[in-house]
Amino acid sequence: MNLATTALLICDLQNDFIHPDGAYGRAGQSAPEIAAVPGRLKPLAERVRVHGGWIVSTHFTLVPGRGGEPFISAHLKKLRPFLAKGDFLPGAWGHGLVDELQPADIQVEKVAFSAFYMSRLEWVLKKAGIDHLLVAGIVTNGGVASTVRDAHVRDFEVTVIADGCAAFSPQIHAEAIAGLRPVARIATVAELMAEIGG
């Protein structure tokens, strides 16, 4: 693995998703599998940094409109009716990467499942010379799967970190990982730590 051209791509591990005081935590929308992801990823993120790799974080964003009211897609509003003004607001605490994984070298706002959709992600990855993505984050069947598939069709080498991702149920997570095998390598945090070395 050439870490100079490799990025740990952290999908949506934001305070509003993960922290008990974030938008999802306040609404009681969490799962132990999701809460455990940042702690599991932290040693790998530190090793990637030490050995010259990149840390890139994607941030789900509710773009504020007139009066600060967020633009929320109809399907999301139906699925998550608790989302409100100030949630996932650019620059706000809830929008930020969780403390355990700070700092990121590059941060990219996203407005849909895929971090490539209408974002600058592909542009900044190319400018940084990154061609290999180690993908982690939440949720496996949503933002992670969509981003991985979009990376694949853009000719990035993709490794999905199976235990560095989570969904709202272990079964959904396992099914999503199985579905990504044709387009990405599947590895664990421990396997990648061993490959990078001490």
C-alpha positions as CSV (number, residue, x, y, z in Angstrom):
1,M,0.0,0.0,0.0
2,N,1.4,3.4,-1.0
3,L,0.1,5.6,1.7
4,A,1.2,8.8,-0.1
5,T,-1.6,8.1,-2.5
6,T,-4.0,6.5,-0.1
7,A,-6.8,8.2,2.0
8,L,-8.9,7.0,4.9
9,L,-12.2,8.2,3.7
10,I,-14.5,8.7,6.7
11,C,-18.1,8.9,5.7
12,D,-20.4,11.0,7.9
13,L,-18.9,10.3,11.4
14,Q,-20.3,13.6,12.6
15,N,-21.5,14.8,16.0
16,D,-25.0,15.2,14.8
17,F,-25.1,11.5,13.9
18,I,-22.9,10.0,16.6
19,H,-22.8,12.2,19.8
20,P,-25.6,11.8,22.3
21,D,-26.1,15.6,22.1
22,G,-26.3,15.6,18.3
23,A,-29.5,15.6,16.2
24,Y,-29.8,11.8,16.1
25,G,-28.9,11.3,19.7
26,R,-31.5,13.8,20.9
27,A,-34.1,12.0,18.9
28,G,-33.1,8.6,20.2
29,Q,-31.9,7.5,16.8
30,S,-28.8,5.5,17.4
31,A,-27.4,2.0,17.6
32,P,-24.5,0.6,19.6
33,E,-22.8,-0.6,16.4
34,I,-22.8,2.9,15.1
35,A,-21.6,4.4,18.3
36,A,-18.6,2.0,18.4
37,V,-17.2,2.9,15.0
38,P,-15.1,6.0,15.8
39,G,-13.3,4.2,18.6
40,R,-12.5,1.2,16.4
41,L,-11.2,3.5,13.6
42,K,-9.1,5.7,15.8
43,P,-5.9,3.5,15.9
44,L,-6.1,3.1,12.1
45,A,-6.5,6.8,11.5
46,E,-3.5,7.5,13.7
47,R,-1.4,5.0,11.9
48,V,-2.4,6.3,8.5
49,R,-1.4,9.8,9.6
50,V,1.9,8.8,11.0
51,H,2.8,7.0,7.8
52,G,1.9,9.8,5.5
53,G,-1.5,8.9,4.4
54,W,-4.5,11.3,4.0
55,I,-7.5,11.6,6.3
56,V,-10.5,12.8,4.3
57,S,-13.9,13.2,6.0
58,T,-17.3,13.7,4.3
59,H,-20.0,15.7,6.1
60,F,-23.7,15.2,5.5
61,T,-25.1,18.8,5.2
62,L,-28.5,20.4,5.4
63,V,-28.0,23.5,3.4
64,P,-29.7,26.5,5.1
65,G,-32.1,28.5,3.0
66,R,-34.1,31.6,3.8
67,G,-34.1,32.4,7.5
68,G,-31.7,29.5,8.1
69,E,-34.4,26.9,7.5
70,P,-32.7,23.8,6.0
71,F,-33.5,22.4,2.6
72,I,-34.5,18.8,3.4
73,S,-35.4,16.2,0.7
74,A,-38.9,14.9,0.9
75,H,-37.8,11.3,1.4
76,L,-35.5,12.4,4.3
77,K,-38.1,14.5,5.9
78,K,-40.5,11.5,5.9
79,L,-37.8,9.2,7.3
80,R,-36.3,11.6,9.8
81,P,-39.1,14.1,10.8
82,F,-37.0,15.3,13.8
83,L,-34.5,17.1,11.7
84,A,-34.7,20.8,12.3
85,K,-33.1,24.2,11.8
86,G,-29.5,24.1,13.0
87,D,-29.0,20.4,12.4
88,F,-26.1,19.4,10.1
89,L,-25.5,23.1,9.6
90,P,-22.2,23.9,7.9
91,G,-19.6,25.1,10.4
92,A,-21.7,24.1,13.4
93,W,-20.5,21.7,16.1
94,G,-23.0,19.0,14.9
95,H,-21.7,19.2,11.4
96,G,-18.2,18.4,12.5
97,L,-16.1,15.2,12.6
98,V,-16.2,13.5,16.0
99,D,-13.4,14.4,18.3
100,E,-11.9,10.8,18.3
101,L,-11.0,11.1,14.6
102,Q,-9.9,14.7,14.3
103,P,-8.2,16.3,12.5
104,A,-9.0,15.6,8.8
105,D,-6.7,16.8,6.1
106,I,-9.6,17.4,3.7
107,Q,-13.3,17.9,4.6
108,V,-16.0,17.7,2.0
109,E,-19.7,18.7,2.4
110,K,-22.2,16.3,0.8
111,V,-26.0,16.6,0.3
112,A,-27.0,13.0,-0.6
113,F,-26.0,9.4,0.0
114,S,-22.9,9.5,-2.2
115,A,-20.1,11.8,-1.2
116,F,-19.4,12.2,-4.9
117,Y,-22.8,13.6,-5.8
118,M,-22.6,17.3,-6.6
119,S,-19.5,17.7,-4.4
120,R,-15.9,18.6,-4.9
121,L,-14.7,15.2,-3.5
122,E,-13.4,13.8,-6.8
123,W,-11.6,17.1,-7.6
124,V,-9.8,17.3,-4.3
125,L,-8.8,13.6,-4.3
126,K,-7.3,14.0,-7.8
127,K,-5.5,17.3,-6.8
128,A,-4.0,15.4,-3.7
129,G,-2.8,12.6,-5.9
130,I,-5.1,10.1,-4.1
131,D,-6.0,6.9,-6.0
132,H,-6.7,4.4,-3.2
133,L,-9.6,4.9,-0.7
134,L,-10.0,3.0,2.6
135,V,-13.7,3.6,3.2
136,A,-15.3,3.7,6.6
137,G,-18.3,5.3,8.3
138,I,-22.0,5.2,8.3
139,V,-24.4,3.9,7.3
140,T,-23.0,0.9,5.4
141,N,-26.1,0.4,3.3
142,G,-26.5,4.2,2.6
143,G,-23.7,6.7,2.4
144,V,-20.9,4.1,2.5
145,A,-22.3,1.8,-0.3
146,S,-23.3,4.8,-2.6
147,T,-19.8,6.4,-2.1
148,V,-18.0,3.1,-2.7
149,R,-19.9,2.4,-5.9
150,D,-19.3,5.9,-7.2
151,A,-15.6,5.7,-6.4
152,H,-15.4,2.4,-8.3
153,V,-16.9,3.8,-11.5
154,R,-14.4,6.7,-11.2
155,D,-11.5,4.2,-11.2
156,F,-10.4,4.6,-7.6
157,E,-9.0,1.6,-5.9
158,V,-11.4,0.9,-3.1
159,T,-11.0,-1.0,0.2
160,V,-14.1,-1.1,2.4
161,I,-13.2,-1.5,6.1
162,A,-15.9,-4.0,7.2
163,D,-15.6,-3.3,11.0
164,G,-15.1,0.4,10.3
165,C,-18.6,0.7,9.1
166,A,-22.0,0.2,10.7
167,A,-25.7,0.3,10.0
168,F,-28.8,0.4,12.2
169,S,-28.8,-3.4,12.3
170,P,-26.0,-6.0,12.0
171,Q,-28.0,-7.9,9.4
172,I,-28.3,-4.8,7.1
173,H,-24.6,-4.1,7.6
174,A,-23.6,-7.6,6.7
175,E,-25.9,-7.6,3.6
176,A,-24.4,-4.3,2.4
177,I,-20.8,-5.5,2.9
178,A,-21.7,-8.6,0.8
179,G,-23.1,-6.5,-1.9
180,L,-19.9,-4.4,-2.2
181,R,-17.6,-7.4,-2.7
182,P,-17.8,-7.2,-6.5
183,V,-16.6,-3.5,-6.6
184,A,-14.2,-3.3,-3.7
185,R,-11.8,-5.2,-1.5
186,I,-13.2,-6.0,1.9
187,A,-10.7,-5.8,4.9
188,T,-10.7,-5.3,8.6
189,V,-9.1,-2.6,10.8
190,A,-6.6,-5.2,12.1
191,E,-5.7,-6.4,8.6
192,L,-5.0,-2.9,7.4
193,M,-3.0,-2.0,10.6
194,A,-0.8,-5.1,9.9
195,E,-0.3,-4.1,6.2
196,I,0.7,-0.5,7.2
197,G,3.0,-1.8,9.9
198,G,4.4,-0.1,13.0
